[in-house]
Structures are given as structure tokens and as C-alpha cells.
Amino acid sequence: MIANSIFLGLVGPWQVVVIVVLILLLFGGKKIPELMRGLGSGIKEFKDASKEDNDPSIEDKKQ
């Protein structure tokens, strides 16, 4: 809890603007949607895999 408040206290609106500008300069405007799409699909695959790992009905079907 303390770590979150320290981190949130250090990152203000100007720091976020600087980070966004740096990302735009590094990757360009056309590349960012592709990066976000890849990130979203990776998160979706991770969630699906974790659901399959915890779902007992799938284990019953395997046997």
C-alpha cells in the first residue's frame, strides 16, 4: 500500500505527457496500434490459458 502511494506521488501529469511523447518519438504513430493489438492479444491468450488451467470441467473431459 505504501509503495503504491509513493509511486503515484512521483508520477504526475507532466511525467505522463513526457512518457507518451517519448513513446511516440520512438515507435511512431503508425506502429503504436500494432503494439497495442499485440499486447491485447497476449493478455487474452494468458487469461484463456489460466482459465483452462483452473477449470475442473476440462480435466474431466481429458479423462
C-alpha positions in Angstrom: 0.0 0.0 0.0 2.8 2.4 0.9 4.7 1.5 -2.3 1.6 2.4 -4.4 1.2 5.8 -2.8 4.9 6.5 -3.2 4.8 5.6 -6.9 1.6 7.5 -7.6 3.1 10.5 -5.8 6.2 10.5 -8.1 4.3 10.3 -11.4 2.4 13.4 -12.2 0.6 14.6 -15.3 3.7 16.2 -16.8 5.7 12.9 -16.4 2.9 11.0 -18.2 3.0 13.6 -21.0 6.8 13.2 -21.3 6.5 9.4 -21.4 3.8 9.5 -24.1 5.8 11.9 -26.2 8.9 9.7 -25.9 6.9 6.6 -26.9 5.5 8.4 -29.9 9.0 9.5 -31.0 10.5 6.0 -30.5 7.8 4.0 -32.2 5.9 6.5 -34.4 2.1 6.9 -34.7 1.6 4.0 -37.1 3.4 1.4 -35.0 1.6 2.0 -31.7 -1.8 0.5 -32.7 0.0 -2.7 -33.8 1.9 -2.8 -30.5 -1.4 -2.4 -28.5 -3.1 -5.1 -30.6 -0.3 -7.5 -29.9 -0.4 -6.6 -26.2 -4.1 -7.1 -26.0 -4.0 -10.5 -27.8 -1.2 -11.6 -25.5 -3.2 -10.7 -22.4 -6.3 -12.5 -23.8 -4.3 -15.7 -24.5 -2.8 -15.5 -21.0 -6.3 -15.2 -19.5 -7.6 -18.1 -21.6 -4.7 -20.3 -20.6 -5.2 -19.5 -16.9 -8.9 -20.3 -17.2 -8.2 -23.6 -18.8 -5.7 -24.4 -16.1 -8.2 -23.8 -13.3 -11.3 -25.1 -14.9 -12.1 -28.6 -13.5 -14.6 -29.4 -16.2 -11.8 -29.5 -18.8 -9.9 -32.0 -16.6 -13.0 -34.3 -16.6 -13.1 -34.2 -20.4 -9.5 -35.2 -20.7 -10.0 -38.4 -18.7 
